[in-house]
Amino acid sequence: MHPASGILTVSRGVVEPQPQFHPTVGRFFVKPYPRGRRSRRFKLGPQLVSALVSHAEVQRLAPDDLLFSFDHLTADPPAPPPLACVDSLGLTEPNVRGRRDQHGTLSAYTAGRCRCMHCRGAFAAYRAERRVTGLDSPRGTRARDTDGHIPRDWFGRMVWAPACEAAGIDPPVRLHVLRHSNASWLLAGGADLQVVKERLGHRSIATIEKYLHTLPEADETALAALDRVRSRAKPRAV
C-alpha cells in the first residue's frame, strides 16, 4: 500500500490447504498470484489508510512483515468480563419444555442452552474453579501450527464471532458476506461496473450481475445519476 495515494496493490494470495495437499506439508501457502491470477490495484479511504499507517508504526513493521500477525493478536489475550449480577439479567427464552432460566447461571447454559456472554462467563468461572480444586484435569496448551498467518478457524472464533455478537448480529454472518455487501453498496451508490469488477478481482464483468439485486433505493440512485448527467448537458444561458 502506498500511504500517500492510498492505492493498495494485491499481487499475492494466501491459502490454508490440508497438510496432505501442501507442497512442503506446511500450514499456509503463499501463491504468487491473487484471485483471478492477476494483480489488481484499488484505492482505500483516507480513514482506513490512516489507521493502517498508525498500526504499522506502533508495531514497527518492516516492508515485508505481515500487517496482522497471529503472534501480535495473541500476545495479550483480552481479560474475561466480570460476572454481572444475575438478578439484573432477566430470564432466557423458553426451551423445548417451556422452561426459562436465569441468565448468568449454569442452568441457563446447560439446560437452557443459552450462549450469551453472561451464561458463558458463568460456565467458564465454574470450570476454572473446578480445575483449581483439582476436580477437573486442565487441558494442555495447544500450539497453533502457523508461520505468522492468522488461521481461518481461529479468526472466526476469536475475532469475527465476538465482533458479530458485540454488534448484535445473531446468528453471525459468514465473513464472505462482507465482500458481497461491499459490492452491492458500491453498485447501489452509483459506482461504475468496471471499477467494481476490478476491486473484486473478477475477470468478467458478467460476474457482477449477481450483485445487481441490490438495495431498495438503488433505483432512486439511478434516477439521481441521470439527473446529474442531464444537468451537465443543459446549455448555459447567454
C-alpha positions as CSV (number, residue, x, y, z in Angstrom):
1,M,0.0,0.0,0.0
2,H,1.2,3.5,-0.9
3,P,0.3,5.8,2.1
4,A,0.3,9.0,0.0
5,S,-2.1,7.8,-2.7
6,G,-4.0,5.2,-0.7
7,I,-3.5,2.7,-3.5
8,L,-3.4,-0.9,-2.4
9,T,-1.8,-3.4,-4.8
10,V,-2.8,-7.1,-4.4
11,S,-0.1,-9.3,-6.0
12,R,-0.2,-12.4,-3.9
13,G,-2.6,-14.7,-2.1
14,V,-2.5,-17.0,0.9
15,V,-4.3,-20.3,1.2
16,E,-4.6,-22.7,4.1
17,P,-4.8,-26.2,2.5
18,Q,-4.9,-29.5,4.2
19,P,-1.3,-30.7,5.1
20,Q,-1.5,-33.6,2.5
21,F,-2.1,-31.0,-0.3
22,H,0.7,-28.6,0.8
23,P,3.9,-28.7,-1.3
24,T,6.0,-28.9,1.9
25,V,3.4,-30.3,4.3
26,G,3.1,-26.9,6.0
27,R,0.1,-25.0,7.1
28,F,0.0,-22.0,4.8
29,F,0.9,-21.5,1.2
30,V,1.7,-18.1,-0.4
31,K,0.6,-18.1,-4.0
32,P,2.5,-15.7,-6.4
33,Y,-0.9,-14.6,-7.7
34,P,-4.2,-13.4,-6.1
35,R,-7.8,-14.1,-7.1
36,G,-8.2,-14.2,-10.9
37,R,-4.4,-15.0,-11.3
38,R,-3.5,-11.4,-11.9
39,S,-2.6,-8.5,-9.6
40,R,-5.0,-5.6,-9.1
41,R,-4.9,-2.1,-7.6
42,F,-7.7,-0.2,-5.8
43,K,-7.9,2.9,-3.6
44,L,-8.6,2.9,0.1
45,G,-10.4,5.6,2.1
46,P,-8.3,8.1,4.0
47,Q,-9.5,7.0,7.4
48,L,-8.6,3.3,6.7
49,V,-5.2,4.4,5.3
50,S,-4.5,6.5,8.4
51,A,-5.5,3.5,10.7
52,L,-3.2,1.1,8.8
53,V,-0.2,3.5,8.8
54,S,-0.7,4.1,12.6
55,H,-0.9,0.3,13.2
56,A,2.3,-0.3,11.2
57,E,4.1,2.5,13.1
58,V,3.0,1.1,16.5
59,Q,4.0,-2.5,15.6
60,R,7.2,-1.2,13.9
61,L,6.5,-3.3,10.9
62,A,9.1,-3.7,8.1
63,P,8.1,-3.6,4.4
64,D,8.0,-7.4,4.2
65,D,6.3,-8.1,7.6
66,L,2.7,-9.3,7.9
67,L,0.3,-6.4,8.6
68,F,-1.6,-8.6,11.1
69,S,0.3,-11.4,12.6
70,F,-1.0,-14.3,14.7
71,D,1.7,-13.6,17.3
72,H,0.7,-10.0,17.7
73,L,-3.0,-10.9,18.1
74,T,-2.4,-13.5,20.7
75,A,0.3,-11.8,22.7
76,D,-2.1,-10.1,25.1
77,P,-5.4,-12.0,25.3
78,P,-8.3,-9.9,26.5
79,A,-9.4,-10.5,30.1
80,P,-12.8,-12.1,30.6
81,P,-15.5,-9.6,31.5
82,P,-16.5,-9.5,35.2
83,L,-19.6,-11.5,36.1
84,A,-22.7,-9.4,36.3
85,C,-25.4,-9.6,39.0
86,V,-27.7,-12.3,37.8
87,D,-30.8,-10.6,39.3
88,S,-30.5,-7.8,36.7
89,L,-30.1,-10.1,33.6
90,G,-33.6,-11.5,33.3
91,L,-34.7,-14.9,32.0
92,T,-33.7,-16.9,29.0
93,E,-36.1,-17.7,26.1
94,P,-38.3,-20.8,26.8
95,N,-36.7,-24.1,25.9
96,V,-38.5,-27.0,24.3
97,R,-40.2,-27.8,27.6
98,G,-41.2,-24.2,28.1
99,R,-38.8,-23.7,31.0
100,R,-36.9,-20.4,31.4
101,D,-33.8,-19.9,33.4
102,Q,-32.0,-17.0,35.0
103,H,-29.3,-15.5,32.7
104,G,-25.7,-15.8,34.0
105,T,-26.3,-19.2,35.7
106,L,-25.2,-22.8,35.0
107,S,-28.8,-23.8,34.4
108,A,-29.2,-21.3,31.7
109,Y,-26.0,-22.5,29.9
110,T,-26.7,-26.3,30.2
111,A,-30.5,-26.8,30.3
112,G,-31.4,-23.5,28.6
113,R,-28.6,-23.8,26.1
114,C,-28.1,-20.0,26.3
115,R,-24.7,-18.9,24.9
116,C,-24.8,-15.2,25.8
117,M,-21.7,-13.7,27.3
118,H,-23.1,-13.8,30.8
119,C,-24.0,-17.5,30.7
120,R,-20.7,-18.4,29.0
121,G,-18.9,-16.4,31.7
122,A,-20.7,-18.3,34.5
123,F,-19.8,-21.7,33.0
124,A,-16.2,-20.6,32.4
125,A,-15.9,-19.5,36.1
126,Y,-17.4,-22.8,37.2
127,R,-14.9,-24.8,35.1
128,A,-12.0,-22.7,36.3
129,E,-12.9,-23.2,40.0
130,R,-13.1,-27.0,39.4
131,R,-9.6,-27.0,37.9
132,V,-8.2,-25.0,40.8
133,T,-9.6,-27.5,43.3
134,G,-8.3,-30.5,41.2
135,L,-11.8,-31.8,40.3
136,D,-11.1,-31.4,36.6
137,S,-7.9,-32.1,34.7
138,P,-6.9,-29.0,32.8
139,R,-6.4,-29.4,29.1
140,G,-2.8,-28.8,28.0
141,T,-1.9,-25.7,26.0
142,R,-2.4,-26.3,22.2
143,A,0.1,-24.7,19.9
144,R,-1.1,-23.4,16.6
145,D,0.9,-24.5,13.6
146,T,1.4,-21.2,11.9
147,D,4.2,-19.1,10.4
148,G,2.5,-15.9,11.5
149,H,-0.5,-16.0,9.2
150,I,-3.8,-16.0,11.0
151,P,-5.6,-19.4,10.9
152,R,-9.1,-19.1,9.4
153,D,-10.9,-21.0,12.2
154,W,-9.2,-19.1,15.0
155,F,-10.1,-15.8,13.4
156,G,-13.7,-16.9,13.1
157,R,-14.0,-18.0,16.7
158,M,-11.9,-15.4,18.4
159,V,-12.4,-12.2,16.3
160,W,-15.3,-12.5,13.9
161,A,-17.9,-14.2,16.1
162,P,-17.3,-11.8,19.1
163,A,-17.5,-8.8,16.8
164,C,-20.8,-10.0,15.4
165,E,-22.1,-10.6,19.0
166,A,-21.0,-7.1,20.0
167,A,-22.8,-5.6,17.0
168,G,-26.0,-7.6,17.8
169,I,-25.8,-9.8,14.7
170,D,-27.2,-13.1,15.7
171,P,-26.6,-15.6,14.2
172,P,-23.2,-14.4,12.9
173,V,-22.9,-13.9,9.2
174,R,-20.2,-15.5,7.1
175,L,-17.2,-13.4,6.6
176,H,-17.5,-13.7,2.8
177,V,-20.8,-11.8,3.1
178,L,-18.8,-8.6,3.6
179,R,-17.5,-9.0,0.1
180,H,-21.0,-9.3,-1.3
181,S,-22.3,-6.4,0.7
182,N,-19.4,-4.2,-0.3
183,A,-20.1,-4.9,-4.0
184,S,-23.8,-4.3,-3.6
185,W,-23.3,-1.0,-1.7
186,L,-20.9,0.2,-4.4
187,L,-23.3,-0.5,-7.2
188,A,-26.3,0.9,-5.3
189,G,-24.2,4.1,-4.8
190,G,-23.6,4.5,-8.5
191,A,-20.1,3.0,-8.8
192,D,-19.0,2.0,-12.3
193,L,-19.3,-1.7,-13.1
194,Q,-15.8,-1.9,-14.4
195,V,-14.4,-0.3,-11.2
196,V,-16.4,-2.8,-9.0
197,K,-15.1,-5.7,-11.2
198,E,-11.5,-4.6,-10.7
199,R,-11.9,-4.2,-7.0
200,L,-13.3,-7.7,-6.6
201,G,-10.8,-9.2,-8.9
202,H,-13.3,-10.7,-11.3
203,R,-12.2,-11.5,-14.9
204,S,-15.6,-11.0,-16.5
205,I,-18.0,-8.1,-15.9
206,A,-20.8,-10.6,-16.2
207,T,-19.9,-12.0,-12.8
208,I,-21.0,-8.7,-11.3
209,E,-24.6,-9.4,-12.3
210,K,-25.2,-11.4,-9.1
211,Y,-24.7,-8.2,-7.1
212,L,-27.2,-6.2,-9.1
213,H,-30.2,-7.2,-7.0
214,T,-29.0,-4.5,-4.5
215,L,-30.8,-2.2,-2.1
216,P,-34.4,-0.9,-2.4
217,E,-33.2,2.7,-3.0
218,A,-30.9,1.6,-5.9
219,D,-33.5,2.8,-8.5
220,E,-33.6,6.2,-6.9
221,T,-29.8,6.4,-7.1
222,A,-30.1,5.6,-10.8
223,L,-32.5,8.5,-11.3
224,A,-30.3,10.9,-9.4
225,A,-27.4,9.9,-11.6
226,L,-29.5,10.6,-14.7
227,D,-30.4,14.0,-13.4
228,R,-26.8,14.9,-12.8
229,V,-25.9,14.0,-16.4
230,R,-28.8,15.9,-17.8
231,S,-27.9,18.9,-15.7
232,R,-24.4,19.0,-17.1
233,A,-25.8,18.7,-20.6
234,K,-28.1,21.7,-20.4
235,P,-26.8,24.7,-22.4
236,R,-25.8,27.7,-20.4
237,A,-28.0,30.8,-20.6
238,V,-26.4,33.6,-22.6
